[in-house]
């Protein structure tokens, strides 16, 4: 006999997602099943502060309680990932290369040649960047914007996004399914990885700025 998600939360010794993002996601999944989970993940892609490391394991927990099937959980969350990514792709496509170059030219400590090199790199490795980027916290949403700016063919973008998202979603949904009422453990571990990735990005940015400042001082007469 399967329990409803709310009943399972009441009986479990684990956390009760009654408020915040967890409570919001639990309400969507319980009210709408797979489509609710897909909507939550679509919003998570557009607004990265919404954490997939909470929504996906919670969806897996819901599947373990019979609220929805695993197949439904993976289908809808992957569809939601693609929909959210296509929205950001559209933002990049509308913004376009011309505006990107105009905006880049106004930034301090950067050169137009830096952007040209980045574009060249994306032209060579864009497919791998989109595929693997979908499995990296923080960057999994952001990678869609340069793909839109560079006008990666939409069918290719959708295929790569769906493949990478399916891998990421499967790992987190199944973790929540197997852990049951301890689904929140997944968020703790992925949160640590997310912070590490963000810290590395900040260090890289600081190093880049430091090199630019030093170069400008050296170029002064």
ROSE-4610 file (N, C-alpha, C; in Angstrom, 1 decimal, always signed):
// ROSE-4610
residu = [X/X/X/X/X/X/X/X/X/X/X/X/X/X/X/X/X/X/X/X/X/X/X/X/X/X/X/X/X/X/X/X/X/X/X/X/X/X/X/X/X/X/X/X/X/X/X/X/X/X/X/X/X/X/X/X/X/X/X/X/X/X/X/X/X/X/X/X/X/X/X/X/X/X/X/X/X/X/X/X/X/X/X/X/X/X/X/X/X/X/X/X/X/X/X/X/X/X/X/X/X/X/X/X/X/X/X/X/X/X/X/X/X/X/X/X/X/X/X/X/X/X/X/X/X/X/X/X/X/X/X/X/X/X/X/X/X/X/X/X/X/X/X/X/X/X/X/X/X/X/X/X/X/X/X/X/X/X/X/X/X/X/X/X/X/X/X/X/X/X/X/X/X/X/X/X/X/X/X/X/X/X/X/X/X/X/X/X/X/X/X/X/X/X/X/X/X/X/X/X/X/X/X/X/X/X/X/X/X/X/X/X/X/X/X/X/X/X/X/X/X/X/X/X/X/X/X/X/X/X/X/X/X/X/X/X/X/X/X/X/X/X/X/X/X/X/X/X/X/X/X/X/X/X/X/X/X/X/X/X/X/X/X/X/X/X/X/X/X/X/X/X/X/X/X/X/X/X/X/X/X/X/X/X/X/X/X/X/X/X/X/X/X/X/X/X/X/X/X/X/X/X/X/X/X/X/X/X/X/X/X/X/X/X/X/X/X/X/X/X/X/X/X/X/X/X/X/X/X/X/X/X/X/X/X/X/X/X/X/X/X/X/X/X/X/X/X/X/X/X/X/X/X/X/X/X/X/X/X/X/X/X/X/X/X/X/X/X/X/X/X/X/X/X/X/X/X/X/X/X/X/X/X/X/X/X/X/X/X/X/X/X/X/X/X/X/X/X/X/X/X/X/X/X/X/X/X/X/X/X/X/X/X/X/X/X/X/X/X/X/X/X/X/X/X/X/X/X/X/X/X/X/X/X/X/X/X/X/X/X/X/X/X/X/X/X/X/X/X/X/X/X/X/X/X/X/X/X/X/X/X/X/X/X/X/X/X/X/X/X/X/X/X/X/X/X/X/X/X/X/X/X/X/X/X/X/X/X/X/X/X/X/X/X/X/X/X/X/X/X/X/X/X/X/X/X/X/X/X/X/X/X/X/X/X/X/X/X/X/X/X/X/X/X/X/X/X/X/X/X/X/X/X/X/X/X/X/X/X/X/X/X/X/X/X/X/X/X/X/X/X/X/X/X/X/X/X/X/X/X/X/X/X/X/X/X/X/X/X/X/X/X/X/X/X/X/X/X/X/X/X/X/X/X/X/X/X/X/X/X/X/X/X/X/X/X/X/X/X/X/X/X/X/X/X/X/X/X/X/X/X/X/X/X/X/X/X/X/X/X/X/X/X/X/X/X/X/X/X/X/X/X/X/X/X/X/X/X/X/X/X/X/X/X/X/X/X/X/X/X/X/X/X/X/X/X/X/X/X/X/X/X/X]
num = [1/1/1/2/2/2/3/3/3/4/4/4/5/5/5/6/6/6/7/7/7/8/8/8/9/9/9/10/10/10/11/11/11/12/12/12/13/13/13/14/14/14/15/15/15/16/16/16/17/17/17/18/18/18/19/19/19/20/20/20/21/21/21/22/22/22/23/23/23/24/24/24/25/25/25/26/26/26/27/27/27/28/28/28/29/29/29/30/30/30/31/31/31/32/32/32/33/33/33/34/34/34/35/35/35/36/36/36/37/37/37/38/38/38/39/39/39/40/40/40/41/41/41/42/42/42/43/43/43/44/44/44/45/45/45/46/46/46/47/47/47/48/48/48/49/49/49/50/50/50/51/51/51/52/52/52/53/53/53/54/54/54/55/55/55/56/56/56/57/57/57/58/58/58/59/59/59/60/60/60/61/61/61/62/62/62/63/63/63/64/64/64/65/65/65/66/66/66/67/67/67/68/68/68/69/69/69/70/70/70/71/71/71/72/72/72/73/73/73/74/74/74/75/75/75/76/76/76/77/77/77/78/78/78/79/79/79/80/80/80/81/81/81/82/82/82/83/83/83/84/84/84/85/85/85/86/86/86/87/87/87/88/88/88/89/89/89/90/90/90/91/91/91/92/92/92/93/93/93/94/94/94/95/95/95/96/96/96/97/97/97/98/98/98/99/99/99/100/100/100/101/101/101/102/102/102/103/103/103/104/104/104/105/105/105/106/106/106/107/107/107/108/108/108/109/109/109/110/110/110/111/111/111/112/112/112/113/113/113/114/114/114/115/115/115/116/116/116/117/117/117/118/118/118/119/119/119/120/120/120/121/121/121/122/122/122/123/123/123/124/124/124/125/125/125/126/126/126/127/127/127/128/128/128/129/129/129/130/130/130/131/131/131/132/132/132/133/133/133/134/134/134/135/135/135/136/136/136/137/137/137/138/138/138/139/139/139/140/140/140/141/141/141/142/142/142/143/143/143/144/144/144/145/145/145/146/146/146/147/147/147/148/148/148/149/149/149/150/150/150/151/151/151/152/152/152/153/153/153/154/154/154/155/155/155/156/156/156/157/157/157/158/158/158/159/159/159/160/160/160/161/161/161/162/162/162/163/163/163/164/164/164/165/165/165/166/166/166/167/167/167/168/168/168/169/169/169/170/170/170/171/171/171/172/172/172/173/173/173/174/174/174/175/175/175/176/176/176/177/177/177/178/178/178/179/179/179/180/180/180/181/181/181/182/182/182/183/183/183/184/184/184/185/185/185/186/186/186/187/187/187/188/188/188/189/189/189/190/190/190/191/191/191/192/192/192/193/193/193/194/194/194/195/195/195/196/196/196/197/197/197/198/198/198/199/199/199/200/200/200/201/201/201/202/202/202/203/203/203/204/204/204/205/205/205/206/206/206/207/207/207/208/208/208/209/209/209/210/210/210/211/211/211/212/212/212/213/213/213/214/214/214/215/215/215/216/216/216/217/217/217/218/218/218/219/219/219/220/220/220/221/221/221]
x = [+0.8/+0.0/+0.9/+0.6/+1.4/+0.8/+1.7/+1.3/+1.3/+0.5/+0.6/+1.9/+2.4/+3.7/+3.5/+2.4/+2.2/+2.2/+1.5/+1.4/+2.8/+3.5/+4.9/+5.8/+5.6/+6.4/+6.0/+4.7/+4.3/+4.8/+4.9/+5.3/+6.8/+7.5/+9.0/+9.7/+10.9/+11.7/+12.6/+12.5/+13.3/+12.7/+13.3/+12.9/+11.5/+10.7/+9.4/+9.5/+9.4/+9.6/+8.3/+7.9/+6.6/+6.7/+7.9/+8.1/+9.3/+9.5/+10.6/+10.5/+11.7/+11.7/+11.3/+11.7/+11.3/+9.8/+9.2/+7.7/+7.0/+7.5/+6.9/+7.0/+8.2/+8.4/+7.5/+7.5/+6.6/+5.2/+4.7/+3.3/+3.1/+4.0/+3.8/+3.8/+4.7/+4.8/+3.5/+3.1/+1.9/+0.7/+0.6/-0.7/-0.7/+0.4/+0.4/+1.3/+1.9/+2.7/+3.9/+4.2/+5.3/+5.3/+4.2/+4.2/+4.6/+4.2/+4.6/+6.1/+6.7/+8.2/+8.9/+8.3/+8.9/+8.8/+7.7/+7.6/+8.6/+8.8/+9.8/+11.2/+11.6/+12.9/+13.1/+12.0/+12.1/+12.4/+11.7/+12.0/+13.4/+13.8/+15.2/+16.2/+16.0/+16.9/+17.0/+15.8/+15.8/+16.3/+16.0/+16.4/+17.3/+18.6/+19.6/+19.5/+19.2/+19.1/+18.1/+17.1/+16.3/+17.1/+17.4/+18.4/+17.8/+18.3/+17.9/+18.3/+19.3/+19.7/+18.7/+17.7/+16.5/+15.3/+15.1/+13.9/+13.9/+15.1/+15.2/+15.2/+16.0/+15.9/+14.5/+13.8/+12.5/+11.5/+11.7/+10.9/+11.1/+12.4/+12.7/+12.0/+12.0/+11.3/+9.8/+9.3/+7.8/+7.6/+8.5/+8.4/+8.4/+9.3/+9.4/+8.1/+7.3/+6.0/+4.8/+5.1/+4.0/+3.2/+3.7/+3.1/+3.2/+4.3/+4.5/+5.5/+5.6/+6.5/+7.9/+8.9/+10.3/+10.4/+9.7/+9.7/+9.1/+8.0/+7.4/+8.3/+8.9/+9.8/+10.9/+11.6/+12.7/+12.3/+11.1/+10.6/+10.3/+9.5/+9.1/+10.2/+11.1/+12.2/+13.1/+13.4/+14.2/+13.6/+12.3/+11.6/+11.6/+11.4/+11.5/+12.9/+13.9/+15.3/+15.5/+15.0/+15.1/+14.4/+13.1/+12.3/+13.0/+13.5/+14.2/+15.5/+16.2/+17.4/+17.1/+16.1/+15.7/+15.3/+14.7/+14.4/+15.7/+16.7/+18.0/+18.7/+18.6/+19.2/+18.6/+17.2/+16.6/+17.0/+17.3/+17.9/+19.2/+20.1/+21.4/+21.2/+20.3/+20.1/+19.5/+18.6/+18.1/+19.2/+19.9/+21.0/+22.0/+22.4/+23.2/+24.7/+25.5/+26.9/+27.2/+26.4/+26.7/+26.5/+25.5/+25.2/+26.3/+26.6/+27.6/+28.9/+29.3/+30.6/+30.5/+29.3/+29.2/+29.2/+28.6/+28.6/+30.0/+30.6/+32.0/+33.0/+32.8/+33.7/+33.6/+32.5/+32.3/+32.9/+33.2/+33.7/+35.2/+35.6/+37.0/+37.8/+39.1/+40.1/+39.9/+39.1/+39.0/+39.3/+39.6/+39.9/+39.0/+38.7/+37.9/+38.5/+39.8/+40.4/+40.1/+39.8/+39.4/+38.1/+37.2/+35.9/+36.0/+36.8/+37.0/+37.6/+38.6/+39.1/+38.1/+37.2/+36.2/+35.2/+34.9/+34.0/+34.6/+35.9/+36.6/+36.6/+36.8/+36.9/+35.5/+34.4/+33.1/+32.7/+33.3/+33.0/+33.6/+34.8/+35.5/+34.9/+34.6/+34.2/+32.8/+32.0/+30.6/+29.8/+29.8/+29.0/+29.4/+30.7/+31.1/+30.8/+30.9/+30.6/+29.2/+28.3/+26.8/+26.5/+27.0/+26.7/+27.3/+28.5/+29.1/+28.7/+28.4/+28.0/+26.7/+25.8/+24.5/+24.7/+25.9/+26.2/+27.0/+27.3/+28.1/+27.2/+27.2/+26.4/+26.8/+25.9/+26.1/+26.1/+27.0/+27.1/+26.1/+25.3/+24.4/+23.3/+22.9/+22.0/+22.7/+23.8/+24.4/+25.0/+25.3/+25.9/+25.0/+23.6/+22.7/+22.8/+23.2/+23.3/+24.3/+25.6/+26.5/+26.1/+25.5/+25.0/+24.0/+23.2/+22.2/+22.9/+23.9/+24.7/+25.4/+26.0/+26.7/+25.8/+24.5/+23.5/+23.9/+24.2/+24.3/+23.0/+23.1/+21.8/+20.9/+19.6/+18.7/+18.5/+18.3/+18.2/+19.4/+20.6/+21.8/+21.8/+21.5/+21.4/+20.4/+19.2/+18.2/+18.6/+19.3/+19.7/+20.8/+21.8/+22.9/+22.3/+21.4/+20.8/+20.0/+19.2/+18.4/+19.3/+20.3/+21.2/+21.9/+22.5/+23.2/+22.3/+21.1/+20.1/+19.6/+19.4/+18.9/+19.9/+21.2/+22.2/+22.1/+22.2/+22.1/+20.8/+19.7/+18.4/+18.3/+18.8/+18.7/+19.5/+20.7/+21.5/+20.8/+20.3/+19.7/+18.3/+17.5/+16.2/+16.3/+17.2/+17.4/+18.0/+18.9/+19.4/+18.3/+17.4/+16.3/+15.3/+15.2/+14.4/+14.9/+16.2/+16.9/+17.0/+17.3/+17.5/+16.1/+15.0/+13.7/+13.6/+13.3/+13.1/+14.4/+15.5/+16.8/+17.2/+16.2/+16.6/+17.4/+17.2/+17.9/+19.4/+19.9/+21.4/+22.0/+21.3/+21.8/+22.1/+21.1/+21.3/+22.6/+22.8/+24.0/+25.3/+25.4/+26.6/+26.8/+25.7/+25.7/+26.0/+25.4/+25.7/+27.1/+27.9/+29.3/+30.0/+29.6/+30.2/+29.9/+28.7/+28.3/+29.2/+29.4/+30.2/+31.6/+32.1/+33.5/+33.7/+32.7/+32.7/+32.7/+31.8/+31.7/+32.9/+33.6/+34.8/+35.9/+36.0/+37.0/+36.8/+35.5/+35.2/+35.6/+35.4/+35.7/+37.3/+38.0/+39.4/+40.0/+39.4/+39.8/+39.5/+38.4/+38.1/+39.1/+39.4/+40.3/+41.7/+42.1/+43.4/+43.4/+42.3/+42.2/+42.3/+41.6/+41.6/+43.0/+43.7/+45.0/+46.0/+45.9/+46.8/+46.5/+45.3/+44.9/+45.5/+45.3/+45.8/+47.3/+48.0/+49.5/+49.9/+49.2/+49.5/+49.4/+48.3/+48.1/+49.2/+49.6/+50.7/+52.0/+52.2/+53.5/+53.5/+52.3/+52.2/+52.3/+52.1/+52.2/+53.6/+53.7/+55.1/+55.7]
y = [-1.2/+0.0/+1.2/+2.2/+3.4/+4.5/+5.3/+6.4/+7.7/+8.7/+10.0/+10.6/+11.6/+12.2/+12.9/+13.6/+14.2/+13.2/+12.1/+11.1/+10.4/+10.3/+9.7/+10.6/+12.0/+12.9/+12.9/+12.7/+12.7/+11.5/+10.3/+9.1/+8.9/+9.6/+9.4/+10.1/+9.6/+10.3/+11.4/+11.5/+12.5/+13.8/+14.8/+16.1/+16.3/+17.3/+17.5/+18.8/+18.7/+19.9/+20.7/+21.3/+22.0/+23.4/+24.0/+25.4/+25.5/+26.8/+27.0/+26.3/+26.2/+25.6/+24.1/+23.4/+21.9/+21.8/+22.6/+22.6/+22.9/+24.0/+24.4/+23.3/+22.6/+21.5/+20.3/+20.0/+18.9/+19.1/+20.4/+20.7/+20.5/+21.0/+20.8/+19.3/+18.5/+17.1/+16.4/+16.7/+16.0/+16.4/+17.7/+18.1/+17.7/+17.8/+17.5/+16.4/+15.7/+14.5/+14.9/+14.1/+14.4/+15.8/+16.3/+17.7/+18.7/+18.5/+19.4/+19.4/+18.2/+18.1/+18.8/+18.6/+19.2/+20.7/+21.2/+22.7/+23.3/+22.5/+23.0/+23.0/+22.0/+21.9/+23.0/+23.2/+24.3/+25.6/+25.9/+27.2/+27.2/+26.0/+25.9/+26.3/+25.9/+26.2/+27.6/+28.3/+29.7/+30.6/+30.1/+30.8/+29.9/+29.8/+28.9/+28.9/+30.0/+29.9/+28.8/+28.4/+27.3/+26.0/+25.3/+24.2/+22.8/+22.3/+21.0/+19.9/+20.2/+19.1/+18.9/+19.8/+19.6/+19.0/+19.6/+19.3/+17.8/+17.4/+16.1/+15.0/+15.0/+14.0/+13.9/+15.0/+15.0/+14.3/+14.5/+13.9/+12.4/+12.0/+10.5/+9.9/+10.7/+10.2/+10.1/+11.0/+10.9/+9.7/+9.4/+8.1/+6.9/+6.9/+5.7/+5.5/+6.6/+6.5/+6.3/+6.1/+5.8/+7.0/+8.3/+9.5/+9.6/+9.1/+9.0/+7.9/+7.5/+6.4/+7.0/+6.2/+6.6/+7.1/+6.4/+6.8/+8.2/+8.4/+9.7/+10.8/+10.5/+11.5/+11.8/+10.9/+11.2/+11.9/+11.4/+12.1/+13.5/+13.8/+15.2/+16.1/+15.6/+16.5/+16.8/+15.8/+16.0/+17.0/+16.8/+17.8/+19.2/+19.3/+20.6/+21.2/+20.4/+20.9/+21.4/+20.7/+21.2/+22.5/+22.6/+23.8/+25.0/+24.8/+25.9/+26.3/+25.3/+25.6/+26.3/+26.0/+26.6/+28.1/+28.4/+29.8/+30.6/+30.1/+30.8/+30.8/+29.8/+29.8/+30.9/+31.1/+32.2/+33.6/+33.7/+35.0/+35.3/+34.2/+34.4/+34.8/+34.1/+34.3/+35.8/+36.2/+37.6/+38.6/+38.4/+39.3/+39.4/+38.3/+38.2/+38.6/+38.3/+38.6/+40.1/+40.8/+42.2/+43.0/+42.7/+43.3/+42.8/+41.5/+41.0/+41.7/+41.9/+42.7/+44.1/+44.8/+46.1/+46.2/+45.2/+45.2/+44.9/+43.9/+43.5/+44.7/+45.5/+46.6/+47.7/+47.7/+48.7/+48.1/+46.9/+46.3/+46.7/+47.0/+47.3/+46.0/+46.1/+45.0/+43.9/+44.1/+43.0/+43.6/+42.7/+43.1/+42.3/+42.9/+42.3/+41.0/+40.9/+39.6/+38.5/+38.8/+37.8/+37.1/+38.0/+37.5/+36.7/+37.1/+36.4/+35.0/+35.0/+33.6/+32.7/+33.3/+32.5/+32.0/+32.8/+32.4/+31.3/+31.4/+30.4/+29.1/+29.2/+28.0/+27.3/+28.1/+27.6/+26.9/+27.5/+27.0/+25.6/+25.4/+24.1/+23.1/+23.6/+22.6/+22.8/+23.6/+23.9/+22.7/+21.7/+20.5/+19.8/+19.7/+19.1/+20.0/+21.3/+22.2/+22.1/+22.1/+22.0/+20.6/+19.5/+18.2/+18.1/+18.3/+18.2/+19.3/+20.5/+21.5/+21.3/+20.5/+20.1/+19.2/+18.7/+17.9/+18.6/+19.9/+20.6/+21.6/+21.6/+22.6/+24.0/+24.9/+26.3/+26.5/+25.9/+26.1/+25.4/+24.5/+23.7/+24.6/+25.7/+26.6/+27.6/+28.1/+29.3/+28.9/+27.6/+27.2/+27.4/+27.5/+27.7/+29.1/+30.1/+31.4/+31.6/+31.2/+31.3/+30.4/+29.3/+28.5/+29.2/+30.1/+30.9/+32.0/+32.7/+33.8/+33.3/+32.1/+31.6/+30.8/+30.9/+30.3/+28.8/+28.0/+26.6/+26.1/+25.2/+24.7/+24.2/+24.6/+24.3/+22.8/+22.0/+20.5/+19.9/+20.4/+19.9/+20.3/+21.6/+22.0/+21.2/+21.0/+20.3/+18.9/+18.2/+16.8/+16.7/+17.6/+17.6/+17.9/+18.9/+19.3/+18.2/+17.5/+16.4/+15.3/+15.0/+13.9/+14.2/+15.3/+15.7/+15.8/+16.4/+16.6/+15.2/+14.3/+13.0/+12.3/+12.4/+11.8/+12.4/+13.8/+14.5/+14.2/+14.2/+14.0/+12.6/+11.6/+10.2/+10.0/+10.5/+10.3/+10.9/+12.1/+12.7/+12.2/+11.9/+11.3/+9.9/+9.1/+7.7/+7.7/+8.7/+8.8/+9.1/+10.0/+10.3/+9.1/+8.3/+7.1/+6.1/+5.9/+4.9/+5.3/+6.6/+7.1/+7.3/+7.4/+7.5/+8.8/+8.6/+9.8/+10.5/+10.0/+10.7/+11.4/+11.7/+12.3/+13.6/+14.3/+15.6/+15.4/+14.2/+14.0/+14.3/+14.1/+14.4/+15.8/+16.7/+18.1/+18.6/+18.0/+18.4/+18.1/+17.0/+16.6/+17.5/+17.6/+18.4/+19.8/+20.3/+21.7/+22.0/+21.0/+21.2/+21.3/+20.4/+20.5/+21.8/+22.3/+23.6/+24.7/+24.7/+25.8/+25.7/+24.4/+24.3/+24.8/+24.5/+25.0/+26.5/+27.1/+28.5/+29.2/+28.5/+29.1/+29.0/+28.0/+27.9/+29.0/+29.2/+30.3/+31.6/+31.9/+33.2/+33.3/+32.3/+32.3/+32.6/+31.9/+32.1/+33.6/+34.1/+35.5/+36.5/+36.2/+37.1/+37.0/+35.8/+35.6/+36.3/+36.3/+36.9/+38.5/+39.0/+40.5/+40.9/+40.1/+40.4/+40.5/+39.5/+39.5/+40.7/+41.1/+42.2/+43.5/+43.7/+44.9/+45.0/+43.8/+43.8/+44.1/+43.6/+43.9/+45.3/+46.0/+47.4/+48.2/+47.9/+48.6/+48.5/+47.3/+47.1/+47.9/+48.0/+48.7/+50.2/+50.8/+52.2/+52.7/+53.9/+54.5/+55.0]
z = [+0.0/+0.0/+0.0/-0.9/-1.0/-0.2/+0.4/+1.2/+0.3/+0.7/+0.0/+0.6/-0.2/+0.3/+1.6/+1.9/+3.1/+4.3/+4.0/+5.1/+5.3/+4.3/+4.4/+5.2/+5.0/+5.8/+7.2/+7.5/+8.9/+9.6/+8.9/+9.6/+9.6/+8.7/+8.7/+9.8/+10.1/+11.1/+10.5/+9.1/+8.4/+8.4/+7.7/+7.7/+7.1/+7.6/+7.0/+6.2/+4.9/+4.1/+4.0/+5.2/+5.3/+4.8/+4.7/+4.3/+3.4/+2.9/+2.1/+0.8/+0.1/-1.2/-1.2/-0.1/+0.0/+0.1/+0.9/+1.1/-0.2/-0.9/-2.2/-3.2/-3.3/-4.3/-3.9/-2.6/-2.2/-2.5/-2.4/-2.7/-4.2/-5.0/-6.5/-6.9/-6.3/-6.7/-6.2/-5.0/-4.5/-5.2/-5.6/-6.3/-7.7/-8.4/-9.9/-10.3/-9.4/-9.8/-10.6/-11.7/-12.6/-13.2/-13.7/-14.3/-13.2/-12.0/-10.9/-10.7/-10.7/-10.6/-11.8/-13.0/-14.2/-14.1/-13.6/-13.5/-12.5/-11.4/-10.4/-11.0/-11.8/-12.3/-13.5/-14.2/-15.3/-14.6/-13.5/-12.8/-12.2/-11.7/-11.2/-12.2/-13.5/-14.5/-14.9/-14.8/-15.1/-13.9/-12.7/-11.5/-10.7/-11.0/-10.4/-8.9/-8.2/-6.7/-6.2/-7.0/-6.7/-6.8/-5.8/-5.8/-6.3/-7.4/-7.9/-6.9/-6.1/-5.1/-4.0/-3.9/-3.0/-3.8/-5.0/-5.7/-6.3/-6.8/-7.4/-6.4/-5.3/-4.3/-3.7/-3.5/-3.0/-3.9/-5.2/-6.2/-6.2/-6.0/-5.8/-4.6/-3.5/-2.3/-2.6/-3.3/-3.7/-4.5/-5.4/-6.2/-5.3/-4.3/-3.4/-2.6/-2.5/-1.7/-2.7/-4.0/-4.9/-5.4/-5.1/-5.5/-7.1/-7.6/-9.1/-9.3/-10.6/-10.9/-11.2/-11.1/-11.4/-12.9/-13.8/-15.2/-15.4/-14.7/-14.7/-14.2/-13.0/-12.4/-13.3/-14.0/-14.8/-16.1/-16.7/-17.9/-17.7/-16.6/-16.4/-15.9/-15.1/-14.6/-15.8/-16.7/-17.8/-18.8/-19.0/-19.9/-19.3/-18.0/-17.3/-17.4/-17.3/-17.5/-18.9/-19.9/-21.3/-21.5/-21.0/-21.2/-20.6/-19.3/-18.7/-19.4/-19.9/-20.6/-21.9/-22.6/-23.9/-23.6/-22.5/-22.2/-22.0/-21.3/-21.2/-22.5/-23.3/-24.7/-25.5/-25.4/-26.0/-25.6/-24.3/-23.8/-24.4/-24.5/-25.2/-26.6/-27.3/-28.7/-29.0/-28.1/-28.3/-28.0/-27.0/-26.6/-27.7/-28.3/-29.5/-29.3/-30.4/-30.3/-30.3/-31.1/-31.3/-29.9/-29.2/-27.9/-26.9/-27.0/-26.1/-26.3/-27.5/-27.8/-27.3/-27.5/-27.0/-25.5/-24.8/-23.4/-22.8/-23.5/-23.1/-23.2/-24.2/-24.4/-23.3/-22.6/-21.5/-20.2/-20.1/-18.8/-18.6/-17.4/-17.1/-17.1/-17.4/-17.2/-18.2/-19.2/-20.2/-21.6/-22.5/-23.9/-24.8/-26.0/-27.0/-27.4/-27.4/-27.8/-26.9/-25.6/-24.6/-25.1/-25.5/-25.9/-27.2/-28.1/-29.3/-29.1/-28.1/-27.8/-27.2/-26.3/-25.7/-26.7/-27.7/-28.8/-29.6/-29.9/-30.6/-29.9/-28.5/-27.7/-27.7/-27.6/-27.6/-29.0/-30.0/-31.4/-31.5/-30.8/-30.9/-29.9/-28.7/-27.6/-27.1/-27.8/-27.3/-27.0/-27.8/-27.6/-26.3/-26.0/-24.8/-23.6/-23.8/-22.7/-22.3/-23.2/-22.9/-22.3/-22.8/-22.3/-20.9/-20.7/-19.4/-18.4/-18.9/-18.1/-17.4/-18.0/-17.4/-16.2/-15.9/-14.8/-13.7/-13.9/-13.0/-12.2/-10.9/-10.1/-10.5/-10.4/-10.7/-12.2/-12.9/-14.4/-15.2/-14.6/-15.4/-16.0/-15.4/-16.0/-16.9/-16.4/-17.1/-18.4/-18.7/-19.9/-21.1/-20.8/-21.9/-22.6/-21.8/-22.3/-23.5/-23.2/-24.4/-25.5/-25.3/-26.4/-27.3/-26.6/-27.4/-28.1/-27.4/-28.0/-29.3/-29.2/-30.3/-31.3/-31.0/-32.0/-32.3/-31.3/-31.5/-32.1/-33.1/-33.7/-32.6/-32.6/-31.5/-31.3/-32.4/-32.2/-31.5/-31.8/-31.2/-29.7/-29.4/-28.0/-27.2/-27.8/-27.0/-26.7/-27.7/-27.6/-26.5/-26.5/-25.5/-24.1/-24.1/-22.8/-22.2/-23.0/-22.5/-22.0/-22.8/-22.4/-21.1/-21.0/-19.7/-18.6/-18.8/-17.7/-17.3/-18.2/-17.8/-16.9/-17.1/-16.3/-14.9/-14.8/-13.5/-12.8/-13.5/-12.8/-12.3/-13.1/-12.7/-11.4/-11.3/-10.1/-8.9/-9.0/-7.8/-7.5/-8.5/-8.2/-7.6/-8.2/-7.6/-6.2/-6.0/-4.6/-3.6/-4.0/-3.1/-3.0/-4.1/-4.0/-3.1/-3.1/-2.3/-0.9/-0.7/+0.7/+1.5/+0.7/+1.4/+2.2/+3.5/+4.3/+4.7/+4.2/+4.4/+3.1/+2.3/+1.0/+1.1/+2.2/+2.3/+2.4/+2.7/+2.7/+1.4/+0.3/-1.0/-1.2/-0.7/-0.8/-0.1/+1.1/+1.8/+1.1/+0.4/-0.3/-1.6/-2.3/-3.6/-3.2/-2.1/-1.7/-1.5/-0.9/-0.7/-2.0/-3.0/-4.3/-5.0/-4.8/-5.4/-4.9/-3.6/-3.0/-3.4/-3.6/-4.1/-5.5/-6.4/-7.7/-7.8/-6.9/-6.9/-6.4/-5.4/-4.8/-5.9/-6.7/-7.7/-8.8/-9.1/-10.1/-9.5/-8.3/-7.7/-7.7/-7.3/-7.3/-8.7/-9.7/-11.1/-11.5/-11.1/-11.5/-10.8/-9.5/-8.8/-9.5/-9.9/-10.6/-11.9/-12.6/-13.9/-13.8/-12.8/-12.6/-12.1/-11.3/-10.8/-12.0/-12.9/-14.0/-14.9/-15.1/-15.9/-15.3/-14.0/-13.3/-13.5/-13.2/-13.3/-14.8/-15.8/-17.1/-17.5/-17.0/-17.3/-16.6/-15.4/-14.8/-15.6/-16.1/-16.8/-18.1/-18.7/-20.0/-19.9/-18.7/-18.5/-18.8/-19.5/-19.7/-18.5]
